[in-house]
C-alpha cells in the first residue's frame, strides 16, 4: 500500500475510535476490572519471563491480551535488561499506554505514531507529564528531529504485524540511526502465522507474521544484532509472539 494512503487509513481508523472500541483496551477507556481480570493478572505475573520460550498456560483471548498490557511495566524488565536511565522512544505509541509508565521511570520519553488524531488523545492523557514529547511519524520514517545516537531504549509493541514489511525494515533502520551506542531496541512480532503475507484489507488490523529467520534478516539489514530472542505461546494456537532485544552492530562487534 502506498505510504500516504496507509497513513490516511490509520488516521481514519483512529478518528473512528479504534482504541476506544477495541476489546484489548477496554480497561483503558473506563471498563472496571473484574475478579477474573485481577486473577489473570496475578497468574501472568507468576510466569518466568526470563526463559527463552514462555508457555502461557491459558488459551489466547481478549482478556489475556488486556492482562499482558496491564502488567507490561512489571514483566518487561524481567524478560529483558532495560537501561537504567536515558531517553525512551515508543514507536507506534497510540494513546500513550506504555508512554505513561515509561515517563514514571525515565527522564525523557518520546512517543511517535502515524496518526495525529490518536496523538491528540495521548496529549490529553499525558498533559501533566513534562518529560514527554509526542511526534507524528511517517508510515516508514521516524521524525527527523529525533537526534542520532540519542535513544537509550526504543520500544515497538504490537506494531510491526500491522504494517508492510518494507515499512518495518525502514523503521528499524531509523531506530538504528537514533540508538545510542549502548542503546537497545525491543519489539515483538507475530510468529508461526502469515509469514508470507505483506498486506491486509483496508481499514482493518493486518496480521503479518515473521519466522525467527526472517527476524534475524530484519536485524542484519537494519544494522542491528540480536541480544536476546524469545517466544511466547498459548495452548490451542499455533501462532505466537517472537520477542526481540537488539543493539547496534558496532556495539555488538566491540
Secondary structure, DSSP 4 states (H G I P E B T S, - for coil): --HHHHHHHHHHHHHTTHHHH-GGGGGGGTPPPPHHHHHHHHHHHTS-TTSSEEEESS---HHHHHHHHHTHHHHHHHHSPPPSSSEEEEET-TTTHHHHHHHHHSSEEEEEES-HHHHHHHHHHTTT-TTEEEEE--SS---TTS-TT-EEEEEE-S-GGGS-HHHHHHHHHHHHHHEEEEEEEEEEEEESS-TT-----TTS----B--HHHHHHHHHHTTEEEEEEEEEEETT-S-EEEEEEEEEHHHHH-
